[in-house]
Amino acid sequence: MNYLPDERTQRLSLIEKLHKEGMSDRDISEYLNRQGLKTPRNRYYYPELVFVTRKKNEKRKNREKDKDWDLDGIGIFQRI
């Protein structure tokens, strides 16, 4: 995820870590707000936003993992 700012990457890693430790989305949102961490749009976190953020991050990681396709030999760009 090298296209995201470091601050955002760290925040996503924190959310993932807290979730893996067993915290609910509500607990995570309360924790982030108590720590003074705000969303990239400078708003407070709420449980639904934490959930959506986690799911988007999972999808982003899956795309990164799956993007190493081997396109050699399939002939899409061959000129005759």
DAKA-V929463 format. One line per field, one symbol per residue. psi: psi as a letter, one per 30 degrees, with the letter a starting at -180 (. if undefined). A space follows every 10 residues. Layout:
psi=???
//
This chain:
psi=hffkkeeeee eeeeeeeeef fgkleeeeee eeeefgkllf ghllkleeee eeeeeeeeee eeeeeffikj gkgfgegkk.
//
